[in-house]
Amino acid sequence: MYVCDVCGKGVLRGNLVSHAKNRTKRIYMPNLHAVKTLINGNVESIRACTKCLRRVVKAPKRDLSKVIKKAAVVEVKPVEVKEVKKSPPTPPLSLKLQRARRLRKGKVDSSSKDR
């Protein structure tokens, strides 16, 4: 059956009502997902609706004891740290560009000539 194993939500039957109020039979299905969960220490697959997915304790993807044993065997080597190169300082602006910026701000008399 199409029923949530956690909350018992199931299929609802009703009418699809059009703009002209024509009624036709319709089925509303719950949004069920198959989830592997820990139940009494065993991993079991259940069907849970999306609202119950938050409440369900999901089973770990793999056995953690094996991962811990492998991590203990692997040797960790120190990593060499490379020096970060600093970028060269930006060159000063050209005289024409400096004068153009001053003109925009209104600090220079526009009648003076460029050199």
C-alpha positions in Angstrom: 0.0 0.0 0.0 1.0 3.6 -0.5 1.2 4.6 3.2 3.9 6.4 5.2 5.4 3.9 7.7 6.0 6.7 10.3 2.8 8.8 10.5 0.4 6.6 8.5 -0.4 9.2 5.9 -2.1 7.5 2.9 -4.0 8.1 -0.3 -6.8 10.7 -0.2 -9.7 10.6 -2.6 -11.6 13.7 -3.7 -12.9 15.7 -6.6 -11.0 17.8 -9.2 -13.1 20.9 -9.5 -12.7 22.9 -12.8 -13.5 26.6 -13.2 -17.0 25.6 -14.5 -17.4 23.5 -11.3 -17.3 20.2 -13.2 -16.3 17.5 -10.7 -14.3 14.5 -11.6 -12.8 11.9 -9.3 -9.2 12.4 -8.3 -6.5 10.7 -6.0 -4.1 12.7 -3.8 -0.9 10.7 -3.3 1.5 11.3 -0.4 5.1 12.2 -1.4 6.9 9.0 -0.1 10.6 8.2 -0.2 12.4 5.0 0.6 14.9 5.7 3.5 17.3 3.3 5.3 16.9 3.9 9.1 18.2 2.4 12.3 15.4 0.5 14.0 16.5 -1.4 17.2 20.1 -1.4 16.0 19.3 -2.9 12.6 19.3 -1.0 9.3 15.8 -1.3 7.7 14.3 0.3 4.7 11.0 2.2 5.3 8.8 4.5 3.3 8.5 7.9 4.8 6.7 11.0 3.6 8.7 14.2 3.2 7.4 15.7 6.4 8.6 12.6 8.4 12.1 12.6 6.7 13.3 15.1 9.3 12.1 13.0 12.2 13.6 9.7 10.9 17.1 8.7 12.1 19.0 7.9 8.9 21.4 5.0 8.8 25.1 5.8 8.3 26.3 5.5 4.8 29.0 2.9 5.8 30.3 1.1 8.8 32.2 3.8 10.8 34.3 1.2 12.7 36.1 0.2 9.4 36.7 3.9 8.6 38.3 4.5 12.0 40.6 1.5 11.7 41.8 2.6 8.2 42.4 6.1 9.5 44.6 4.8 12.3 46.8 2.9 9.8 47.4 5.8 7.4 50.5 7.8 8.2 50.2 11.6 8.1 53.1 13.4 6.4 53.8 17.1 7.0 53.0 19.3 4.1 55.6 21.9 2.8 54.3 25.4 3.0 55.1 27.5 0.0 55.8 31.2 0.3 53.2 33.5 -1.3 54.6 35.9 -3.8 53.6 39.5 -3.3 52.4 41.3 -6.4 54.5 44.3 -7.5 53.2 47.7 -6.5 51.0 49.5 -9.0 52.8 52.1 -11.0 51.9 55.8 -10.5 49.2 57.2 -12.8 50.3 59.1 -15.9 50.3 62.9 -15.7 47.4 63.2 -18.2 45.3 60.7 -16.3 46.0 62.6 -13.0 45.0 65.9 -14.6 41.8 64.3 -16.1 40.8 63.1 -12.7 41.4 66.5 -11.1 39.4 68.1 -13.8 36.4 65.9 -13.1 36.6 66.9 -9.4 36.9 70.6 -10.3 40.3 71.1 -8.7 42.2 72.3 -11.8 41.6 75.3 -14.0 40.7 74.0 -17.5 42.6 76.7 -19.3 46.0 75.4 -18.2 48.0 73.6 -20.9 49.3 70.0 -20.8 53.0 69.6 -20.8 
